[in-house]
Amino acid sequence: MRRGSTSSVRYRRAMMLLASALRQSELAASLGWGRTRISHQLTRVSGRALVTRERVGGVTVTLTDTGREAITAVGPGLEAAVRRHFTDKLSVQEVEVLAAVLRRL
């Protein structure tokens, strides 16, 4: 495994996840956030036209084209920062162990 490849895989998986709509409760659970916090944050990002929320047997959150463009724009910088401040400070063996732990979660 090459250094930095873990963050690349995680970024691509996050992009695939965001390509579809999610229930607000699922998004909150995946982040470990409560209902109030997720609601507040989604109100902020929906105000910037990054997501939409629709009530359909619960609240469904969908990433807008503007949101997708914003995520795509920050991807390379985010990946470089994760590599510089985190992954590059680990040995190849440590990266492999971390990847194995993250896969289990």
Biopython code that builds the backbone (N, CA, C, O; Angstrom):
import numpy as np
from Bio.PDB.StructureBuilder import StructureBuilder

atoms = [
    (1, "MET", "N", (0.838, -1.180, 0.000)),
    (1, "MET", "CA", (0.000, 0.000, 0.000)),
    (1, "MET", "C", (0.882, 1.243, 0.000)),
    (1, "MET", "O", (1.812, 1.346, 0.800)),
    (2, "ARG", "N", (0.598, 2.173, -0.882)),
    (2, "ARG", "CA", (1.348, 3.412, -0.946)),
    (2, "ARG", "C", (0.842, 4.386, 0.097)),
    (2, "ARG", "O", (-0.337, 4.373, 0.450)),
    (3, "ARG", "N", (1.725, 5.223, 0.584)),
    (3, "ARG", "CA", (1.321, 6.274, 1.509)),
    (3, "ARG", "C", (0.326, 7.187, 0.813)),
    (3, "ARG", "O", (0.466, 7.488, -0.373)),
    (4, "GLY", "N", (-0.673, 7.620, 1.554)),
    (4, "GLY", "CA", (-1.658, 8.538, 1.014)),
    (4, "GLY", "C", (-2.809, 7.861, 0.316)),
    (4, "GLY", "O", (-3.843, 8.487, 0.080)),
    (5, "SER", "N", (-2.653, 6.583, -0.025)),
    (5, "SER", "CA", (-3.714, 5.917, -0.773)),
    (5, "SER", "C", (-4.966, 5.731, 0.076)),
    (5, "SER", "O", (-6.068, 5.675, -0.471)),
    (6, "THR", "N", (-4.828, 5.635, 1.398)),
    (6, "THR", "CA", (-5.987, 5.486, 2.264)),
    (6, "THR", "C", (-6.888, 6.702, 2.159)),
    (6, "THR", "O", (-8.107, 6.558, 2.064)),
    (7, "SER", "N", (-6.305, 7.912, 2.175)),
    (7, "SER", "CA", (-7.128, 9.116, 2.083)),
    (7, "SER", "C", (-7.779, 9.218, 0.712)),
    (7, "SER", "O", (-8.904, 9.707, 0.605)),
    (8, "SER", "N", (-7.106, 8.771, -0.334)),
    (8, "SER", "CA", (-7.691, 8.797, -1.677)),
    (8, "SER", "C", (-8.912, 7.888, -1.750)),
    (8, "SER", "O", (-9.937, 8.264, -2.320)),
    (9, "VAL", "N", (-8.806, 6.713, -1.185)),
    (9, "VAL", "CA", (-9.917, 5.771, -1.181)),
    (9, "VAL", "C", (-11.071, 6.339, -0.372)),
    (9, "VAL", "O", (-12.219, 6.269, -0.811)),
    (10, "ARG", "N", (-10.797, 6.897, 0.789)),
    (10, "ARG", "CA", (-11.846, 7.470, 1.637)),
    (10, "ARG", "C", (-12.551, 8.614, 0.915)),
    (10, "ARG", "O", (-13.775, 8.727, 0.984)),
    (11, "TYR", "N", (-11.796, 9.458, 0.226)),
    (11, "TYR", "CA", (-12.392, 10.582, -0.490)),
    (11, "TYR", "C", (-13.325, 10.076, -1.587)),
    (11, "TYR", "O", (-14.438, 10.580, -1.734)),
    (12, "ARG", "N", (-12.882, 9.091, -2.352)),
    (12, "ARG", "CA", (-13.726, 8.538, -3.426)),
    (12, "ARG", "C", (-14.986, 7.892, -2.853)),
    (12, "ARG", "O", (-16.068, 8.038, -3.422)),
    (13, "ARG", "N", (-14.855, 7.180, -1.735)),
    (13, "ARG", "CA", (-16.035, 6.571, -1.101)),
    (13, "ARG", "C", (-17.004, 7.642, -0.621)),
    (13, "ARG", "O", (-18.217, 7.503, -0.782)),
    (14, "ALA", "N", (-16.477, 8.704, -0.035)),
    (14, "ALA", "CA", (-17.347, 9.793, 0.429)),
    (14, "ALA", "C", (-18.085, 10.415, -0.747)),
    (14, "ALA", "O", (-19.270, 10.728, -0.632)),
    (15, "MET", "N", (-17.419, 10.598, -1.857)),
    (15, "MET", "CA", (-18.069, 11.169, -3.041)),
    (15, "MET", "C", (-19.179, 10.251, -3.541)),
    (15, "MET", "O", (-20.237, 10.732, -3.946)),
    (16, "MET", "N", (-18.956, 8.933, -3.521)),
    (16, "MET", "CA", (-19.991, 7.995, -3.954)),
    (16, "MET", "C", (-21.182, 8.044, -3.004)),
    (16, "MET", "O", (-22.330, 8.002, -3.445)),
    (17, "LEU", "N", (-20.917, 8.130, -1.711)),
    (17, "LEU", "CA", (-21.990, 8.200, -0.722)),
    (17, "LEU", "C", (-22.828, 9.459, -0.926)),
    (17, "LEU", "O", (-24.056, 9.418, -0.844)),
    (18, "LEU", "N", (-22.163, 10.560, -1.189)),
    (18, "LEU", "CA", (-22.866, 11.827, -1.349)),
    (18, "LEU", "C", (-23.595, 11.937, -2.680)),
    (18, "LEU", "O", (-24.378, 12.866, -2.878)),
    (19, "ALA", "N", (-23.353, 11.012, -3.588)),
    (19, "ALA", "CA", (-24.042, 11.041, -4.879)),
    (19, "ALA", "C", (-25.511, 10.669, -4.730)),
    (19, "ALA", "O", (-26.312, 10.953, -5.620)),
    (20, "SER", "N", (-25.872, 10.043, -3.626)),
    (20, "SER", "CA", (-27.260, 9.645, -3.422)),
    (20, "SER", "C", (-27.845, 10.410, -2.236)),
    (20, "SER", "O", (-27.126, 11.045, -1.465)),
    (21, "ALA", "N", (-29.154, 10.331, -2.115)),
    (21, "ALA", "CA", (-29.834, 10.979, -1.000)),
    (21, "ALA", "C", (-29.706, 10.122, 0.255)),
    (21, "ALA", "O", (-29.643, 8.895, 0.175)),
    (22, "LEU", "N", (-29.667, 10.771, 1.403)),
    (22, "LEU", "CA", (-29.582, 10.077, 2.692)),
    (22, "LEU", "C", (-30.670, 10.597, 3.611)),
    (22, "LEU", "O", (-31.057, 11.764, 3.545)),
    (23, "ARG", "N", (-31.149, 9.725, 4.458)),
    (23, "ARG", "CA", (-32.067, 10.188, 5.500)),
    (23, "ARG", "C", (-31.245, 11.001, 6.497)),
    (23, "ARG", "O", (-30.102, 10.659, 6.800)),
    (24, "GLN", "N", (-31.832, 12.066, 6.996)),
    (24, "GLN", "CA", (-31.140, 12.938, 7.938)),
    (24, "GLN", "C", (-30.673, 12.150, 9.157)),
    (24, "GLN", "O", (-29.576, 12.386, 9.663)),
    (25, "SER", "N", (-31.490, 11.219, 9.629)),
    (25, "SER", "CA", (-31.122, 10.422, 10.810)),
    (25, "SER", "C", (-29.917, 9.527, 10.523)),
    (25, "SER", "O", (-29.081, 9.324, 11.404)),
    (26, "GLU", "N", (-29.814, 8.987, 9.299)),
    (26, "GLU", "CA", (-28.660, 8.158, 8.929)),
    (26, "GLU", "C", (-27.392, 8.999, 8.874)),
    (26, "GLU", "O", (-26.329, 8.575, 9.328)),
    (27, "LEU", "N", (-27.519, 10.192, 8.312)),
    (27, "LEU", "CA", (-26.371, 11.095, 8.237)),
    (27, "LEU", "C", (-25.910, 11.461, 9.644)),
    (27, "LEU", "O", (-24.711, 11.445, 9.923)),
    (28, "ALA", "N", (-26.838, 11.789, 10.526)),
    (28, "ALA", "CA", (-26.498, 12.129, 11.915)),
    (28, "ALA", "C", (-25.796, 10.965, 12.600)),
    (28, "ALA", "O", (-24.781, 11.154, 13.270)),
    (29, "ALA", "N", (-26.337, 9.762, 12.431)),
    (29, "ALA", "CA", (-25.736, 8.578, 13.060)),
    (29, "ALA", "C", (-24.329, 8.327, 12.537)),
    (29, "ALA", "O", (-23.437, 7.976, 13.309)),
    (30, "SER", "N", (-24.117, 8.503, 11.227)),
    (30, "SER", "CA", (-22.794, 8.242, 10.654)),
    (30, "SER", "C", (-21.758, 9.243, 11.155)),
    (30, "SER", "O", (-20.566, 8.938, 11.190)),
    (31, "LEU", "N", (-22.209, 10.443, 11.545)),
    (31, "LEU", "CA", (-21.301, 11.466, 12.067)),
    (31, "LEU", "C", (-21.191, 11.435, 13.585)),
    (31, "LEU", "O", (-20.315, 12.076, 14.166)),
    (32, "GLY", "N", (-22.094, 10.679, 14.230)),
    (32, "GLY", "CA", (-22.118, 10.661, 15.690)),
    (32, "GLY", "C", (-22.707, 11.938, 16.262)),
    (32, "GLY", "O", (-22.367, 12.335, 17.377)),
    (33, "TRP", "N", (-23.592, 12.588, 15.505)),
    (33, "TRP", "CA", (-24.211, 13.844, 15.921)),
    (33, "TRP", "C", (-25.638, 13.604, 16.373)),
    (33, "TRP", "O", (-26.283, 12.652, 15.934)),
    (34, "GLY", "N", (-26.133, 14.466, 17.252)),
    (34, "GLY", "CA", (-27.519, 14.426, 17.683)),
    (34, "GLY", "C", (-28.430, 15.136, 16.689)),
    (34, "GLY", "O", (-27.970, 15.775, 15.742)),
    (35, "ARG", "N", (-29.725, 15.009, 16.928)),
    (35, "ARG", "CA", (-30.718, 15.600, 16.023)),
    (35, "ARG", "C", (-30.588, 17.118, 15.925)),
    (35, "ARG", "O", (-30.700, 17.680, 14.836)),
    (36, "THR", "N", (-30.355, 17.775, 17.042)),
    (36, "THR", "CA", (-30.262, 19.233, 17.039)),
    (36, "THR", "C", (-29.053, 19.706, 16.240)),
    (36, "THR", "O", (-29.150, 20.630, 15.433)),
    (37, "ARG", "N", (-27.922, 19.066, 16.473)),
    (37, "ARG", "CA", (-26.698, 19.487, 15.779)),
    (37, "ARG", "C", (-26.804, 19.272, 14.272)),
    (37, "ARG", "O", (-26.445, 20.160, 13.499)),
    (38, "ILE", "N", (-27.294, 18.101, 13.843)),
    (38, "ILE", "CA", (-27.387, 17.846, 12.399)),
    (38, "ILE", "C", (-28.381, 18.805, 11.765)),
    (38, "ILE", "O", (-28.151, 19.296, 10.659)),
    (39, "SER", "N", (-29.485, 19.076, 12.455)),
    (39, "SER", "CA", (-30.482, 19.990, 11.921)),
    (39, "SER", "C", (-29.894, 21.388, 11.741)),
    (39, "SER", "O", (-30.105, 22.031, 10.712)),
    (40, "HIS", "N", (-29.162, 21.849, 12.741)),
    (40, "HIS", "CA", (-28.537, 23.174, 12.666)),
    (40, "HIS", "C", (-27.546, 23.251, 11.505)),
    (40, "HIS", "O", (-27.561, 24.209, 10.732)),
    (41, "GLN", "N", (-26.686, 22.239, 11.388)),
    (41, "GLN", "CA", (-25.681, 22.259, 10.322)),
    (41, "GLN", "C", (-26.329, 22.183, 8.941)),
    (41, "GLN", "O", (-25.900, 22.865, 8.011)),
    (42, "LEU", "N", (-27.358, 21.354, 8.812)),
    (42, "LEU", "CA", (-28.033, 21.246, 7.514)),
    (42, "LEU", "C", (-28.772, 22.529, 7.160)),
    (42, "LEU", "O", (-28.873, 22.878, 5.984)),
    (43, "THR", "N", (-29.289, 23.232, 8.159)),
    (43, "THR", "CA", (-29.907, 24.526, 7.897)),
    (43, "THR", "C", (-28.868, 25.493, 7.339)),
    (43, "THR", "O", (-29.150, 26.242, 6.403)),
    (44, "ARG", "N", (-27.680, 25.477, 7.907)),
    (44, "ARG", "CA", (-26.603, 26.355, 7.426)),
    (44, "ARG", "C", (-26.200, 26.020, 5.994)),
    (44, "ARG", "O", (-26.096, 26.916, 5.156)),
    (45, "VAL", "N", (-25.972, 24.735, 5.704)),
    (45, "VAL", "CA", (-25.500, 24.389, 4.357)),
    (45, "VAL", "C", (-26.621, 24.461, 3.324)),
    (45, "VAL", "O", (-26.358, 24.713, 2.149)),
    (46, "SER", "N", (-27.864, 24.244, 3.744)),
    (46, "SER", "CA", (-28.962, 24.404, 2.780)),
    (46, "SER", "C", (-29.157, 25.877, 2.450)),
    (46, "SER", "O", (-29.574, 26.213, 1.342)),
    (47, "GLY", "N", (-28.862, 26.755, 3.398)),
    (47, "GLY", "CA", (-28.911, 28.192, 3.137)),
    (47, "GLY", "C", (-27.882, 28.637, 2.116)),
    (47, "GLY", "O", (-28.044, 29.674, 1.474)),
    (48, "ARG", "N", (-26.827, 27.856, 1.966)),
    (48, "ARG", "CA", (-25.794, 28.134, 0.960)),
    (48, "ARG", "C", (-26.024, 27.314, -0.308)),
    (48, "ARG", "O", (-25.166, 27.269, -1.190)),
    (49, "ALA", "N", (-27.189, 26.664, -0.392)),
    (49, "ALA", "CA", (-27.591, 25.867, -1.560)),
    (49, "ALA", "C", (-26.676, 24.677, -1.821)),
    (49, "ALA", "O", (-26.514, 24.263, -2.969)),
    (50, "LEU", "N", (-26.070, 24.118, -0.757)),
    (50, "LEU", "CA", (-25.194, 22.957, -0.904)),
    (50, "LEU", "C", (-25.969, 21.645, -0.795)),
    (50, "LEU", "O", (-25.570, 20.639, -1.381)),
    (51, "VAL", "N", (-27.067, 21.652, -0.050)),
    (51, "VAL", "CA", (-27.934, 20.482, 0.079)),
    (51, "VAL", "C", (-29.387, 20.936, 0.041)),
    (51, "VAL", "O", (-29.703, 22.108, 0.244)),
    (52, "THR", "N", (-30.258, 19.972, -0.227)),
    (52, "THR", "CA", (-31.690, 20.205, -0.081)),
    (52, "THR", "C", (-32.210, 19.204, 0.931)),
    (52, "THR", "O", (-31.646, 18.124, 1.107)),
    (53, "ARG", "N", (-33.297, 19.578, 1.597)),
    (53, "ARG", "CA", (-33.964, 18.666, 2.536)),
    (53, "ARG", "C", (-35.421, 18.555, 2.113)),
    (53, "ARG", "O", (-36.083, 19.547, 1.810)),
    (54, "GLU", "N", (-35.893, 17.324, 2.101)),
    (54, "GLU", "CA", (-37.269, 17.068, 1.698)),
    (54, "GLU", "C", (-37.903, 16.125, 2.714)),
    (54, "GLU", "O", (-37.311, 15.119, 3.105)),
    (55, "ARG", "N", (-39.104, 16.466, 3.127)),
    (55, "ARG", "CA", (-39.830, 15.609, 4.079)),
    (55, "ARG", "C", (-40.607, 14.556, 3.304)),
    (55, "ARG", "O", (-41.602, 14.853, 2.642)),
    (56, "VAL", "N", (-40.130, 13.318, 3.402)),
    (56, "VAL", "CA", (-40.783, 12.175, 2.767)),
    (56, "VAL", "C", (-40.662, 11.010, 3.740)),
    (56, "VAL", "O", (-39.707, 10.237, 3.666)),
    (57, "GLY", "N", (-41.627, 10.877, 4.654)),
    (57, "GLY", "CA", (-41.521, 9.824, 5.666)),
    (57, "GLY", "C", (-40.268, 9.981, 6.494)),
    (57, "GLY", "O", (-39.618, 8.992, 6.832)),
    (58, "GLY", "N", (-39.923, 11.196, 6.823)),
    (58, "GLY", "CA", (-38.671, 11.551, 7.477)),
    (58, "GLY", "C", (-38.032, 12.615, 6.616)),
    (58, "GLY", "O", (-38.629, 13.047, 5.630)),
    (59, "VAL", "N", (-36.859, 13.040, 6.955)),
    (59, "VAL", "CA", (-36.181, 14.080, 6.178)),
    (59, "VAL", "C", (-35.086, 13.423, 5.342)),
    (59, "VAL", "O", (-34.222, 12.718, 5.863)),
    (60, "THR", "N", (-35.143, 13.671, 4.039)),
    (60, "THR", "CA", (-34.132, 13.167, 3.116)),
    (60, "THR", "C", (-33.232, 14.319, 2.697)),
    (60, "THR", "O", (-33.715, 15.373, 2.284)),
    (61, "VAL", "N", (-31.930, 14.119, 2.803)),
    (61, "VAL", "CA", (-30.943, 15.137, 2.465)),
    (61, "VAL", "C", (-30.285, 14.746, 1.145)),
    (61, "VAL", "O", (-29.841, 13.611, 0.967)),
    (62, "THR", "N", (-30.231, 15.705, 0.224)),
    (62, "THR", "CA", (-29.628, 15.454, -1.084)),
    (62, "THR", "C", (-28.604, 16.542, -1.375)),
    (62, "THR", "O", (-28.878, 17.727, -1.185)),
    (63, "LEU", "N", (-27.449, 16.148, -1.826)),
    (63, "LEU", "CA", (-26.403, 17.076, -2.225)),
    (63, "LEU", "C", (-26.806, 17.731, -3.534)),
    (63, "LEU", "O", (-27.211, 17.038, -4.468)),
    (64, "THR", "N", (-26.704, 19.047, -3.623)),
    (64, "THR", "CA", (-27.029, 19.761, -4.865)),
    (64, "THR", "C", (-25.817, 19.769, -5.787)),
    (64, "THR", "O", (-24.720, 19.378, -5.389)),
    (65, "ASP", "N", (-26.020, 20.212, -7.008)),
    (65, "ASP", "CA", (-24.889, 20.357, -7.932)),
    (65, "ASP", "C", (-23.859, 21.332, -7.366)),
    (65, "ASP", "O", (-22.655, 21.115, -7.501)),
    (66, "THR", "N", (-24.334, 22.406, -6.732)),
    (66, "THR", "CA", (-23.433, 23.380, -6.106)),
    (66, "THR", "C", (-22.625, 22.713, -4.996)),
    (66, "THR", "O", (-21.423, 22.950, -4.872)),
    (67, "GLY", "N", (-23.277, 21.888, -4.197)),
    (67, "GLY", "CA", (-22.589, 21.164, -3.134)),
    (67, "GLY", "C", (-21.554, 20.197, -3.674)),
    (67, "GLY", "O", (-20.447, 20.088, -3.147)),
    (68, "ARG", "N", (-21.931, 19.497, -4.731)),
    (68, "ARG", "CA", (-21.013, 18.546, -5.359)),
    (68, "ARG", "C", (-19.790, 19.272, -5.915)),
    (68, "ARG", "O", (-18.664, 18.793, -5.785)),
    (69, "GLU", "N", (-20.018, 20.428, -6.535)),
    (69, "GLU", "CA", (-18.904, 21.225, -7.073)),
    (69, "GLU", "C", (-17.985, 21.704, -5.949)),
    (69, "GLU", "O", (-16.764, 21.714, -6.104)),
    (70, "ALA", "N", (-18.579, 22.104, -4.810)),
    (70, "ALA", "CA", (-17.777, 22.565, -3.676)),
    (70, "ALA", "C", (-16.902, 21.439, -3.138)),
    (70, "ALA", "O", (-15.727, 21.652, -2.840)),
    (71, "ILE", "N", (-17.468, 20.249, -3.015)),
    (71, "ILE", "CA", (-16.699, 19.102, -2.518)),
    (71, "ILE", "C", (-15.590, 18.732, -3.495)),
    (71, "ILE", "O", (-14.463, 18.448, -3.089)),
    (72, "THR", "N", (-15.914, 18.738, -4.771)),
    (72, "THR", "CA", (-14.913, 18.425, -5.789)),
    (72, "THR", "C", (-13.774, 19.435, -5.759)),
    (72, "THR", "O", (-12.611, 19.068, -5.925)),
    (73, "ALA", "N", (-14.106, 20.713, -5.548)),
    (73, "ALA", "CA", (-13.087, 21.763, -5.533)),
    (73, "ALA", "C", (-12.121, 21.624, -4.365)),
    (73, "ALA", "O", (-10.930, 21.899, -4.513)),
    (74, "VAL", "N", (-12.619, 21.200, -3.202)),
    (74, "VAL", "CA", (-11.740, 21.101, -2.028)),
    (74, "VAL", "C", (-11.035, 19.761, -1.937)),
    (74, "VAL", "O", (-10.104, 19.611, -1.145)),
    (75, "GLY", "N", (-11.453, 18.787, -2.724)),
    (75, "GLY", "CA", (-10.889, 17.436, -2.649)),
    (75, "GLY", "C", (-9.375, 17.373, -2.722)),
    (75, "GLY", "O", (-8.748, 16.815, -1.821)),
    (76, "PRO", "N", (-8.764, 17.928, -3.765)),
    (76, "PRO", "CA", (-7.298, 17.833, -3.868)),
    (76, "PRO", "C", (-6.565, 18.500, -2.706)),
    (76, "PRO", "O", (-5.577, 17.958, -2.210)),
    (77, "GLY", "N", (-7.032, 19.659, -2.269)),
    (77, "GLY", "CA", (-6.393, 20.347, -1.139)),
    (77, "GLY", "C", (-6.569, 19.582, 0.159)),
    (77, "GLY", "O", (-5.646, 19.491, 0.968)),
    (78, "LEU", "N", (-7.761, 19.031, 0.355)),
    (78, "LEU", "CA", (-8.033, 18.240, 1.545)),
    (78, "LEU", "C", (-7.161, 16.994, 1.571)),
    (78, "LEU", "O", (-6.570, 16.658, 2.597)),
    (79, "GLU", "N", (-7.087, 16.324, 0.449)),
    (79, "GLU", "CA", (-6.258, 15.119, 0.375)),
    (79, "GLU", "C", (-4.795, 15.443, 0.659)),
    (79, "GLU", "O", (-4.130, 14.695, 1.376)),
    (80, "ALA", "N", (-4.285, 16.537, 0.113)),
    (80, "ALA", "CA", (-2.895, 16.936, 0.347)),
    (80, "ALA", "C", (-2.665, 17.274, 1.819)),
    (80, "ALA", "O", (-1.625, 16.929, 2.379)),
    (81, "ALA", "N", (-3.637, 17.953, 2.451)),
    (81, "ALA", "CA", (-3.495, 18.314, 3.863)),
    (81, "ALA", "C", (-3.516, 17.074, 4.754)),
    (81, "ALA", "O", (-2.728, 16.972, 5.694)),
    (82, "VAL", "N", (-4.414, 16.134, 4.461)),
    (82, "VAL", "CA", (-4.459, 14.894, 5.239)),
    (82, "VAL", "C", (-3.136, 14.147, 5.100)),
    (82, "VAL", "O", (-2.603, 13.622, 6.077)),
    (83, "ARG", "N", (-2.622, 14.104, 3.893)),
    (83, "ARG", "CA", (-1.348, 13.419, 3.665)),
    (83, "ARG", "C", (-0.222, 14.124, 4.432)),
    (83, "ARG", "O", (0.564, 13.475, 5.121)),
    (84, "ARG", "N", (-0.151, 15.450, 4.309)),
    (84, "ARG", "CA", (0.945, 16.220, 4.916)),
    (84, "ARG", "C", (0.892, 16.176, 6.450)),
    (84, "ARG", "O", (1.927, 16.008, 7.095)),
    (85, "HIS", "N", (-0.294, 16.324, 7.033)),
    (85, "HIS", "CA", (-0.408, 16.444, 8.488)),
    (85, "HIS", "C", (-0.660, 15.125, 9.210)),
    (85, "HIS", "O", (-0.551, 15.054, 10.434)),
    (86, "PHE", "N", (-0.996, 14.083, 8.457)),
    (86, "PHE", "CA", (-1.365, 12.836, 9.121)),
    (86, "PHE", "C", (-0.668, 11.632, 8.503)),
    (86, "PHE", "O", (0.198, 11.023, 9.131)),
    (87, "THR", "N", (-1.039, 11.292, 7.288)),
    (87, "THR", "CA", (-0.570, 10.050, 6.681)),
    (87, "THR", "C", (0.945, 10.006, 6.511)),
    (87, "THR", "O", (1.557, 8.967, 6.762)),
    (88, "ASP", "N", (1.566, 11.113, 6.091)),
    (88, "ASP", "CA", (3.010, 11.124, 5.883)),
    (88, "ASP", "C", (3.792, 10.966, 7.181)),
    (88, "ASP", "O", (4.987, 10.672, 7.151)),
    (89, "LYS", "N", (3.138, 11.155, 8.308)),
    (89, "LYS", "CA", (3.803, 11.015, 9.594)),
    (89, "LYS", "C", (3.775, 9.569, 10.101)),
    (89, "LYS", "O", (4.351, 9.254, 11.143)),
    (90, "LEU", "N", (3.094, 8.693, 9.345)),
    (90, "LEU", "CA", (2.977, 7.288, 9.717)),
    (90, "LEU", "C", (3.879, 6.431, 8.834)),
    (90, "LEU", "O", (4.162, 6.780, 7.687)),
    (91, "SER", "N", (4.318, 5.319, 9.379)),
    (91, "SER", "CA", (5.071, 4.356, 8.576)),
    (91, "SER", "C", (4.083, 3.616, 7.674)),
    (91, "SER", "O", (2.873, 3.688, 7.884)),
    (92, "VAL", "N", (4.591, 2.918, 6.688)),
    (92, "VAL", "CA", (3.739, 2.131, 5.797)),
    (92, "VAL", "C", (2.947, 1.113, 6.613)),
    (92, "VAL", "O", (1.759, 0.906, 6.367)),
    (93, "GLN", "N", (3.601, 0.481, 7.580)),
    (93, "GLN", "CA", (2.924, -0.500, 8.428)),
    (93, "GLN", "C", (1.811, 0.164, 9.246)),
    (93, "GLN", "O", (0.736, -0.418, 9.389)),
    (94, "GLU", "N", (2.036, 1.346, 9.776)),
    (94, "GLU", "CA", (1.013, 2.049, 10.550)),
    (94, "GLU", "C", (-0.191, 2.425, 9.671)),
    (94, "GLU", "O", (-1.337, 2.352, 10.114)),
    (95, "VAL", "N", (0.079, 2.822, 8.441)),
    (95, "VAL", "CA", (-1.005, 3.143, 7.509)),
    (95, "VAL", "C", (-1.840, 1.895, 7.237)),
    (95, "VAL", "O", (-3.068, 1.965, 7.193)),
    (96, "GLU", "N", (-1.182, 0.768, 7.056)),
    (96, "GLU", "CA", (-1.901, -0.487, 6.817)),
    (96, "GLU", "C", (-2.765, -0.876, 8.010)),
    (96, "GLU", "O", (-3.902, -1.314, 7.835)),
    (97, "VAL", "N", (-2.233, -0.719, 9.222)),
    (97, "VAL", "CA", (-2.999, -1.032, 10.431)),
    (97, "VAL", "C", (-4.199, -0.084, 10.539)),
    (97, "VAL", "O", (-5.313, -0.525, 10.824)),
    (98, "LEU", "N", (-3.976, 1.203, 10.314)),
    (98, "LEU", "CA", (-5.063, 2.175, 10.367)),
    (98, "LEU", "C", (-6.142, 1.858, 9.331)),
    (98, "LEU", "O", (-7.333, 1.929, 9.634)),
    (99, "ALA", "N", (-5.734, 1.514, 8.127)),
    (99, "ALA", "CA", (-6.695, 1.153, 7.079)),
    (99, "ALA", "C", (-7.523, -0.056, 7.494)),
    (99, "ALA", "O", (-8.731, -0.094, 7.262)),
    (100, "ALA", "N", (-6.878, -1.038, 8.106)),
    (100, "ALA", "CA", (-7.601, -2.239, 8.565)),
    (100, "ALA", "C", (-8.607, -1.889, 9.653)),
    (100, "ALA", "O", (-9.724, -2.406, 9.653)),
    (101, "VAL", "N", (-8.226, -1.023, 10.570)),
    (101, "VAL", "CA", (-9.136, -0.600, 11.637)),
    (101, "VAL", "C", (-10.321, 0.160, 11.040)),
    (101, "VAL", "O", (-11.464, -0.095, 11.417)),
    (102, "LEU", "N", (-10.070, 1.072, 10.132)),
    (102, "LEU", "CA", (-11.135, 1.869, 9.526)),
    (102, "LEU", "C", (-12.103, 1.008, 8.710)),
    (102, "LEU", "O", (-13.302, 1.285, 8.675)),
    (103, "ARG", "N", (-11.591, -0.022, 8.061)),
    (103, "ARG", "CA", (-12.469, -0.930, 7.319)),
    (103, "ARG", "C", (-13.459, -1.633, 8.249)),
    (103, "ARG", "O", (-14.597, -1.896, 7.862)),
    (104, "ARG", "N", (-13.028, -1.936, 9.470)),
    (104, "ARG", "CA", (-13.900, -2.616, 10.434)),
    (104, "ARG", "C", (-14.989, -1.711, 10.968)),
    (104, "ARG", "O", (-16.048, -2.183, 11.383)),
    (105, "LEU", "N", (-14.734, -0.405, 10.959)),
    (105, "LEU", "CA", (-15.721, 0.537, 11.466)),
    (105, "LEU", "C", (-16.762, 0.763, 10.414)),
    (105, "LEU", "O", (-17.701, 1.529, 10.630)),
]
sb = StructureBuilder()
sb.init_structure("model")
sb.init_model(0)
sb.init_chain("A")
sb.init_seg("    ")
for serial, (resi, resn, name, xyz) in enumerate(atoms, 1):
    if name == "N":
        sb.init_residue(resn, " ", resi, " ")
    sb.init_atom(name, np.array(xyz, "f"), 0.0, 1.0, " ", f" {name:<3s}", serial, name[0])
structure = sb.get_structure()
